[in-house]
Amino acid sequence: MFGYLNKHIQDSLAERRSRRTRLVTKDGRCNIEFGNIKYSKHFAFLADFWTTFVEIRWRFVLFFFIASFTLSWFIFGLLWYWIARSNGDLTWQNPPLDHTPCVDNVVGLTTAFLYSLETQTTIGYGGRALTPLCPGAVALLIIQSLLGAIINCFMCGVILSKISLPKKRAKTITFSDMAVISPKNGSLCLSIRVANLRKTLMIGSQIYGKLLRTNNTPDGETIIMDQVNIDFMVDAGKDNLFFVCPLTLYHIIDKSSPFFEMAVDTLHKKEFELVVFLDGTAESTSSSCQVRTSFIPQEIMWGYNFLPIISRSKEGKYRVDFSNFSKVVPVATAHCAYCFHNIKGHHHHSRDGHDNQGFEVIDINDPPNVTKM
């Protein structure tokens, strides 16, 4: 039991360390912070206040929503109180019986606040009404009505924009937990699986990757977070994907690939992060969005391949079994990319894997140049 607890604690600590060292988390958030920014730079966020309001957290949006309306009601309530006081309308001023007030039934601070609220929200209960005696009160009514409309439009626009942010659509795009390296179509490939959980398409989808690593130049300079382009594709190409069902993305490991120098026994000792991007436009909202995820060396399995997840029912419908989405099975694979290209029959066999024996795979005869799952 103590051995199990110790192993569980060690695994948890290792997972936390991997999270801290990631630039991009598995759910696509960037793990980076900015320091020593000059104070004057903060005014740039105020200049672009619309983007600032849309990007801040919901708790702050709700706070500003409540504060903006409440504060405007209170400030204009003070102004209405000042107008009533200047005209002698308040109760403690003992107005004469034939006195004509600027606003009927505004006789104190509470009634002035209520009239301000009723004016800006256009409620109009009928108990308090403006009289044409005071020109300043008429001007204040116009100013408050216009300012209230502006606040209402701005705050409603911010809330609507936050609700319809494209990154919410990105949450229904999911990547496999692991990446695999195995032979595919006569080449050694690094494969990743991606799925669209909605039936609506992602139009104009494009996939690409970046390998982030620390690189030392011949001049002795250390480049932190050096970026190398990683090309991904599917059998039907890499642009304008028909993303209606899960796809398997693969990167060919050839001499130009940064994975060419790696091997099965050195892969997990490397320090790098593979960030995968999928850009597309949501069919239902026409908004562009980007989905990101990352893989560290411990999340890349050499000598494995994904299990099939596409089958066809007796009624002729296509069925996706997401229980096999991230499951892999061992396959015969060369120990290294160099061995694969230069030493025939030099294969690495994995003994353990994750299989689903209860899943029945039905062969589907695909025509040429069609994406295969």
HELIX and SHEET records of a PDB file:
HELIX    1   1 PHE A    2  THR A   21  1                                  20    
HELIX    2   2 TYR A   39  LYS A   41  5                                   3    
HELIX    3   3 HIS A   42  ALA A   47  1                                   6    
HELIX    4   4 PHE A   49  GLU A   55  1                                   7    
HELIX    5   5 TRP A   58  SER A   86  1                                  29    
HELIX    6   6 THR A   91  GLN A   93  5                                   3    
HELIX    7   7 LEU A  109  GLN A  120  1                                  12    
HELIX    8   8 PRO A  135  ILE A  163  1                                  29    
HELIX    9   9 PRO A  166  ALA A  170  1                                   5    
HELIX   10  10 LEU A  267  LYS A  269  5                                   3    
HELIX   11  11 PRO A  297  GLU A  299  5                                   3    
HELIX   12  12 PHE A  322  ASN A  324  5                                   3    
HELIX   13  13 ALA A  337  ASN A  342  1                                   6    
SHEET    1   A 4 ILE A 173  PHE A 175  0                                        
SHEET    2   A 4 SER A 187  ASN A 196 -1                                        
SHEET    3   A 4 ALA A 179  LYS A 184 -1                                        
SHEET    4   A 4 ILE A 300  TRP A 302  1                                        
SHEET    1   B 3 ILE A 173  PHE A 175  0                                        
SHEET    2   B 3 SER A 187  ASN A 196 -1                                        
SHEET    3   B 3 LEU A 247  ILE A 252 -1                                        
SHEET    1   C 4 THR A 222  ILE A 230  0                                        
SHEET    2   C 4 MET A 202  ASN A 216 -1                                        
SHEET    3   C 4 PHE A 272  ALA A 282 -1                                        
SHEET    4   C 4 SER A 288  PHE A 295 -1                                        
SHEET    1   D 2 TYR A 304  PHE A 306  0                                        
SHEET    2   D 2 VAL A 328  PRO A 330 -1                                        
SHEET    1   E 2 ILE A 310  ARG A 312  0                                        
SHEET    2   E 2 TYR A 318  VAL A 320 -1                                        
SHEET    1   F 2 THR A 333  ALA A 334  0                                        
SHEET    2   F 2 HIS A 347  HIS A 348 -1                                        
END                                                                             
